[in-house]
Amino acid sequence: MIKEREIAIDIIQEFEELLERHNIDIPDKDREGEESEAHIFGTTYYNLEDEIVEILRKDKDELTKVMEEKMEIIKEDKNGLG
């Protein structure tokens, strides 16, 4: 769970750098006009982070299922040969 969140933060950081290069701020109701506010800020940031984590978890779950199915096939083949 923590790993997915760390990856999500890394992904958002890449977008932050892109927005920085183009001097773009994503609008958010939490903005107060402070210079220190990130380009992706407040509720927008946390919603995006949660959505990325959900995508990563879904993909991880699907990959795990595929790998388990392949391992079962390998076990069946191995047992059939023995």
N, C-alpha and C positions, 0 to 999 in steps of 0.2 A: 504494500500500500504506500509506504513512504517513497519507494523507488519511483513509482508512477508520478507522484507529486513532484519529486525533484526533476524528473524529465519534463513535466509540464512547465515548470518554472524556467528551465533551460530553453524550451521552445518559445515561451513568451519573451524571454530576454532577446532572442534572435529578432523577433518582431519589434521589440523596443529599439534595437539598434537600427533597423530599417526605418522606422518612424523618425528616429533622431536625425538620420541622414537627410530626410525629406522635410524635417521640421513640421511634423504632423502630430497633433494631439487628438486622441479619440474622445469625443464628448462623453461626459458622465455627470450625473446629478450630484455626485459628491465633490466635484471640483470647486475649489475656492479661489483659483487664480494664482496660487503660489508657484513661484519659479521651480521649487523642488518637486512639484508633482510630476510623476512619470507620464509617459505618453499614453500608456494604457493604465488607467487609474481607477481606484475605488471599486464599486460594485461590478463595473465592467471587467476589471482585472480578475476579481475572484470568480465571477461567473465563467469567464474564459478558462481560467485554471481548472475549475471543476469539470467543464465540458471536455477539456483535453485529457484529464485523468480518466474520465469515463470511457473515452475512446481507447485509451491505452489499456485499460482493464478489460474492455470487451475484446480487443484484439488478442490480449494475453490469454483470456479464457478460451477463445476460439483456437488459438495455437496449441494450448495445452490439450484441448479435446482432440485435435488432429494427431498430435504426438502420441497420446494415449491409444488412439485407434490403431496407429501404425505399430506401436509396440505390441499390441494384442495380436495383430496379424503376424508379426515376427515370431511371437511365442507359439501361435498355432502352427506356423510352418515348421518351427523347430521341433515341436512335439510330434508332428506328423512324420518327420524324418527319422525320429529316434525310435 
